[in-house]
Amino acid sequence: MRAPKALFFDVFGTCVDWRTSVIRAVESFGLPARFADDWRARYQPQLETVRTGERPWTVLDVLHREALDELLAEYGAPLTEAQRAELNLAWHRLDPWPDTVEGLMRLKERFVIAPVSNGNIALIVDMAKYAGLPWDVVLGAELARAYKPQPEVYLRSAEALGIAPGEAMMVAAHNGDLEAASRLGLMTAFVPRPAEHGPGQTTDLEPDGDWDVVAADLVALAATAPFGAETC
């Protein structure tokens, strides 16, 4: 396999441990841990309203806040406006997995590395500062004004770097993300995160497609051909 010119990364789940981080945040406001899972459960349905054109383009920060307000009402939690705004920023302050920063730093030595995430630019930049994620550039949903797995997200990201889709590799812990990228000609790398959804996770535990690379984590990915120094 040829080496890609750029590596595109899913972020939520692949690079950061959103669940543990958001549980910590919601508990600091006196909410139970399950609130974090309920909040995340509204993510895909909200994105779908934008994908289908039911509503105009709306950034993830706004969608997160709408879901937060709905859940607080359901839980009967009377947080103030200032508290709600602060809690919504929990998604900007997600901890990286233990291998993430080291793996990205190693990969950055040889490749352009960029998030291709459904997160809006302000969110992804804040997260990068918080978690030490060394991106070269922020790409993804807001650039394309579309949400993965819509083709525009992957295609506009490659276009922004002046490369063909086949010169990029999508790195993700989610088989569906890789399937969508692969259909457009991107190379693919699967990095499982079996703890993303907690101890009861049943999805994305194994690769379910013929992905170009499967690696245990991002450090292992950096040591895997065509990424390892031995292939230079």
C-alpha angles and dihedrals in degrees: 000000000000119000116257123237093224138020118218116201133203105221114194104074097355100064103012136041097233096171099057090042096050093044088056091051097047092046089054086064093049095259123134122254092250088067088075092055092046090050092051091045089068092055101087096039089052093049090050092060088060095041092053094046092245085131132015124260109303126178121239095248089063093045091050091051093049091051091047093053091048093050094046088055091050092048092045091234111155101206117168123241090258091050092049092050091049094047091050088059088065086093089060092056106054121151118239120237110259093258098042105089095041092046094049092047091053093047092046089062090070108019143040105255123200139164113244095189140146087239117107119247097256091051094048093046092050090048092050091053092047097045100032095243106169101213120172092209138350115244134159140076103002092049090053096033087226137095129239132291087037108109094234092071094061097035097049090047092056091043091053089059093045094243135121118252089249090060092061131074124210114217115197146146090220122083092206092058091051093046091055092047093046092054088060094051100261119141114244140218124187118209110178120220103188093176097052094104097030133258095321097057113143103168133078093010091132136022109267097185138056094265120178094236134017116191133173093232141336095281089053089047090055089055094047124096126290087026104050121096089242089072096053 
